Amino acid sequence: MDSIGDRYHEYTKIRRGARSGLELKVSRGSGIFSLPEPLRSGGMGLWECISRRRSLREYSPLPLTQQELSQLLWASQGITEPYFRLRAAPSAGALYPLETYVVVNHVEGLERGVYRYLVEEHALEMKLRGDLRRTIASAALEQEFLADAGVVFVWTAVPERTKSRYGERGWRYIYKDAAHACANLYLAAVALELGCCAIGACFDDEVNQLLGIDGVTETVVYLASVGRRLR
């Protein structure tokens, strides 16, 4: 790792200092779970969604539904144009460096754990089984509301997908791609009457460890919590 972009990304990670990494008392999972077909019409109007968009950090203990999770995943990174495999959020050069993971805390019919979103199949692949509510909150600088959320979205990047074309400037595009995906997630959450909050601060190495990635060839870039609004 000797390029300026890679050094910048490594240098700006947040670390705990003397404290070591996570101690995960969970098991690596397996299995593919199909998601309900996302809706592509109806719902709240765009201008109303924009006017109502807020960052909400207090959530009801009621779970999300699988239909709601399906809609959120599709709106942020799902395929909207099948022939060219274009997605709901723009990406520089249509290179799509992002991978989407969800830490499931409260979703009807889904076991708690970490899942990776399989874009082509519109399905979830279980990566880690267990109750990770406290783990993800701790890894996000002790932000306790993540433990109360129905799901926590974690976007990672595979830098080489973008850097192979754009070189070191690719890092700029990667961060913008993550912002595009999160903006879509916010609007989808509003349309579903859910609360959403983006999180930029995390202990990078701990989140990477939780996802089972190395932090170099694939690394965390952004998080967001989604939960049912308090009525």
C-alpha positions in Angstrom: 0.0 0.0 0.0 2.1 3.0 -1.3 -0.3 5.1 -3.3 -1.4 8.5 -2.1 -5.1 7.6 -2.1 -4.5 4.3 -0.2 -2.4 6.1 2.3 -5.0 8.8 2.8 -7.8 6.2 3.4 -5.6 4.3 5.9 -4.4 7.5 7.7 -8.0 8.8 8.2 -9.3 5.6 9.8 -10.6 5.9 13.4 -8.9 3.5 15.9 -9.4 2.8 19.5 -5.7 3.0 20.3 -4.5 0.4 22.8 -7.8 -1.5 22.7 -7.8 -4.6 20.5 -10.4 -5.7 18.0 -13.8 -7.3 18.5 -14.4 -10.6 20.3 -17.2 -12.1 18.3 -19.2 -14.7 20.1 -21.2 -15.6 17.0 -20.9 -18.1 14.2 -20.3 -17.6 10.5 -23.6 -18.1 8.7 -24.6 -19.4 5.3 -27.6 -19.4 3.1 -29.3 -17.3 0.5 -32.6 -15.6 1.3 -34.8 -14.2 -1.5 -36.4 -10.8 -0.9 -39.9 -9.8 -1.9 -40.2 -8.1 -5.3 -39.7 -4.3 -4.8 -42.5 -1.9 -5.7 -41.7 0.5 -8.6 -44.7 2.8 -8.6 -47.0 4.5 -6.2 -46.2 5.7 -2.7 -45.3 9.1 -1.4 -44.4 11.8 -4.0 -40.8 12.8 -4.4 -41.2 16.5 -3.4 -42.9 15.4 -0.2 -40.1 12.9 0.6 -37.5 15.6 0.1 -39.3 18.1 2.3 -39.8 15.5 5.1 -36.2 14.1 5.1 -34.6 14.2 8.5 -31.9 12.2 10.4 -33.8 10.3 13.1 -32.0 8.5 15.9 -35.0 7.2 18.0 -36.8 4.1 16.9 -39.7 2.0 17.9 -39.0 -1.6 19.0 -41.4 -2.9 16.4 -39.6 -4.8 13.6 -39.3 -3.9 10.0 -40.9 -6.2 7.4 -39.0 -8.0 4.7 -41.0 -6.0 2.1 -39.7 -2.8 3.7 -36.1 -4.1 3.7 -36.5 -5.2 0.1 -37.6 -1.7 -0.9 -34.7 0.0 1.0 -32.1 -2.3 -0.6 -33.5 -1.9 -4.1 -33.8 1.9 -3.7 -30.2 2.3 -2.6 -28.4 -0.2 -4.9 -30.9 -2.3 -6.8 -31.1 -2.8 -10.5 -33.5 -0.5 -12.3 -32.5 -1.2 -16.0 -32.0 -4.9 -16.6 -30.3 -4.8 -20.0 -27.3 -2.6 -19.0 -27.6 -3.6 -15.3 -27.9 0.0 -14.2 -28.7 0.7 -10.6 -30.9 3.0 -8.6 -28.0 5.2 -7.5 -25.4 6.6 -10.0 -21.8 5.3 -10.1 -18.8 6.8 -11.8 -18.3 5.0 -15.0 -21.0 2.5 -14.0 -18.3 0.6 -12.2 -20.2 0.0 -8.9 -17.4 -0.3 -6.4 -19.9 -0.6 -3.5 -21.0 -3.7 -1.7 -24.0 -3.5 0.7 -24.3 -5.3 4.0 -27.0 -5.1 6.5 -26.8 -5.9 10.2 -30.3 -7.2 10.9 -31.5 -6.4 14.4 -35.3 -6.5 14.0 -36.8 -7.8 10.8 -39.8 -10.1 10.6 -38.8 -13.6 9.6 -35.0 -12.9 9.4 -32.6 -14.2 11.9 -30.3 -11.6 13.5 -26.9 -11.3 11.9 -24.9 -9.8 9.1 -26.1 -10.3 5.5 -24.6 -9.2 2.2 -27.0 -7.9 -0.5 -26.7 -9.9 -3.7 -27.7 -7.2 -6.3 -28.1 -9.4 -9.3 -30.4 -11.9 -7.4 -32.1 -9.2 -5.2 -31.4 -11.6 -2.3 -29.5 -11.7 1.0 -26.6 -13.9 1.8 -26.0 -14.6 5.5 -22.4 -13.9 6.5 -22.6 -13.9 10.3 -25.2 -15.3 12.6 -26.0 -13.8 16.0 -27.2 -10.8 18.0 -24.9 -8.0 17.0 -26.8 -5.0 18.3 -24.3 -4.0 20.9 -21.4 -4.9 18.6 -22.4 -2.6 15.8 -23.2 0.2 18.2 -19.8 -0.1 19.8 -18.0 -0.3 16.5 -19.8 3.0 15.5 -18.1 5.0 18.4 -20.7 3.8 21.0 -23.7 5.3 19.2 -26.4 3.4 21.1 -29.2 4.1 18.7 -27.7 1.7 16.2 -28.7 -1.1 18.6 -32.3 0.1 18.5 -32.5 0.2 14.7 -34.3 -2.4 12.7 -31.3 -2.7 10.4 -27.9 -1.0 10.0 -26.7 -0.6 6.4 -23.0 -0.9 5.9 -21.5 0.1 2.6 -18.1 -1.1 1.7 -15.9 -0.4 -1.3 -13.8 -2.6 -3.5 -11.4 0.2 -4.6 -9.8 -1.5 -7.5 -13.1 -1.6 -9.4 -12.9 2.2 -9.7 -9.2 2.8 -9.5 -8.6 0.4 -12.4 -10.0 3.1 -14.6 -9.6 6.4 -12.7 -6.4 5.8 -10.7 -6.1 7.6 -7.4 -8.9 10.0 -8.3 -11.1 6.9 -8.0 -11.2 7.4 -4.2 -13.2 10.6 -4.7 -15.7 8.8 -6.9 -16.0 6.0 -4.4 -17.0 8.4 -1.6 -19.5 10.1 -3.9 -21.0 6.7 -4.9 -21.6 6.0 -1.2 -23.3 9.4 -0.7 -25.6 8.7 -3.7 -26.7 5.4 -2.2 -27.3 6.8 1.2 -29.3 9.7 -0.2 -31.6 7.2 -2.0 -31.9 5.3 1.3 -33.0 8.4 3.1 -35.8 9.1 0.6 -36.9 5.5 0.5 -37.1 5.5 4.3 -39.2 8.6 4.3 -41.6 7.1 1.7 -42.0 4.1 3.9 -42.6 6.2 7.0 -39.4 4.9 8.6 -36.5 6.8 10.3 -33.0 6.9 8.9 -29.7 8.3 10.0 -26.3 8.3 8.2 -23.2 7.5 10.2 -19.7 8.5 9.1 -17.9 7.8 12.3 -16.8 4.2 13.1 -13.8 2.2 14.1 -13.0 1.0 10.6 -11.0 -2.1 11.5 -13.8 -3.3 13.9 -16.5 -2.9 11.2 -14.3 -4.6 8.7 -13.7 -7.5 11.1 -17.4 -7.8 11.7 -18.0 -8.1 8.0 -15.2 -10.5 7.5 -13.3 -8.3 5.1 -9.6 -7.2 5.1 -9.9 -3.4 5.0 -7.7 -3.2 2.0 -9.1 -5.0 -1.0 -12.5 -4.2 0.5 -13.2 -1.7 3.2 -16.1 0.1 5.0 -16.9 3.6 3.8 -20.3 4.5 5.2 -23.1 3.3 7.5 -26.8 4.2 8.1 -29.4 3.0 10.6 -33.0 2.5 9.7 -35.9 1.8 12.1 -39.6 2.3 12.6 -40.4 5.8 13.7 -41.7 6.4 17.2 -45.3 7.4 17.0 
